[in-house]
Amino acid sequence: MNTKAFLKQSLTALLLGAVLTACNQSLDLSAVSALATSVASSNDTLLAIPEDFYGSCVRQIGWSRGAVLTPQNTSVPVDAVVNALPKENATLFGRASVPGAAMLAATFDVTTACAYNKAASEQMVAVTTVLTSYFAAIGKLAATGTTSGLGIAQLGTAVSGLDPNAEFNKSGKTAAIAGALDGIASAFIAAKAKDDLAPDVVAADTLVGKLIDRLIDDKNADGTPDNVANFYLNQLNYERAAMHAFYSNNIGNTPIGLERLQTFQYYANEEAEDAKLDQLVGGVQNYVSALTKIKAAHASLAKAVAMHDFASAESLAQAYAAEFKPDVVALSKAFK
Amino acid sequence: MSALSTELYNTAQSLQSNGQNPTAAQLFLLAAAQENAQDASAALAADANTATQIATITGTVTAQVKRLAQDISKAQTVVSIATNILTVIAGASNPLAVVPTLNTIVGELSS
């Protein structure tokens, strides 16, 4: 191909590419990629509450066992409640047997007592993973769409090498045109990614919102909460009640005297357990806040795509970084 | 908290605070937890279809990623080959000497 023909074809391609890609140029794939990838990478943190729905039940049963399998007037080693139940109906504390201990041991067996929590916890994990997997996928598509060029700039250099003294090559325009073609290639790739991304994001938006609502916002017809965050808060209440019962049943029965002095440490332990639970309750607020922001960010993205109004797309990543990330960090800390 | 789990929890609290039957209190507390967990399961099961639809879209997006990456890779390969060919031609004393090589490459691309 002579240089004039090359130039002519290149300019034609440039104009065609500009027309084809103009309608989607404003969508910032990098911003979409950053947003989606960050949500997906928060998967482990967002799973903390679904997983602890079962963990809290296990702790509750431990406290309950210690609360009911307890002889009167005995100081209790707190760590004992996490251990296996004693053999032959003896109590954890070794001084006496408790009537009906065998029945109670069977009732407060984690495997059976927490079976419903385990099943629900696995459902919560599955739903959360569906969400984060979706965000990971759109993030990957957006990232792939940011691939820069096809190497046409190097091809231009090779063209120049054919005849460096040709009039067109001497003018340096070969490199410029090749660079422009590479830019067009990038734009084509981005346009393809956007064309793929748009219908997926729009189709998913209502579904994503619905699933997030189930996690943090749904209510029954009578207005009572019917969402994962609230189910987990309920579970923490049960755990807290069992924990207080454990201390109350044991420390509260300690006779006045030297043994009462020995209970002081257990009051401190009870306060520490309360503080741990308070931290988890605080984590729920971060969980709700983070998912609220994910829902809003996705809705903005879907709206931008559907309306071909991409002006706000770039701000998604910034809004995410400023608002969503601190919640995820706080949530992560609550469960450490 | 559903009406039933609330009632169970309140009963447990009442029994515990009265100090009359701490064992029964823990049994009511366990029942409340199980009721709450079953409510959670039922609520999530109601959204199973929603989750399935999102998973389907995720599958579509994943396929699009794969296809786009393959298209880019193919195009980059073709451009790279063309660049290499032109570089060889530019440096050869007899440009026609590369024709057999070109035929080989074209053959490979066509296969």
Interface residues (C-beta under 8 A of the other chain):
Chain A: F53 C57 Q60 I61 S64 A67 V68 G100 L104 T107 F108 A113 C114 Y116 N117 A119 A120 Q123 M124 A126 V127 V130 L131 S133 Y134 A137 I138 K140 L141 T144 G145 T147 L150 G151 I152 Q154 L155 T157 A158 V159 G161 L162 A185 I189 K192 A193 D196 L197 D200 A203 A204 L207 V208 K210 L211 R214 D218 N220 T224 P225 D226 N227 V228 N230 F231 N234 Q235 N237 Y238 A241 A242 H244 A245 S248 N249
Chain B: M1 S2 A3 S5 Y9 A12 Q13 Q16 P22 T23 A25 Q26 L27 L29 L30 A32 A33 Q34 N36 A37 Q38 D39 A40 S41 A43 L44 A45 A46 D47 T50 A51 Q53 I54 A55 I57 T58 T60 V61 T62 Q64 V65 L68 A69 D71 I72 A75 Q76 V79 S80 A82 T83 N84 L86 T87 I89 A90 G91
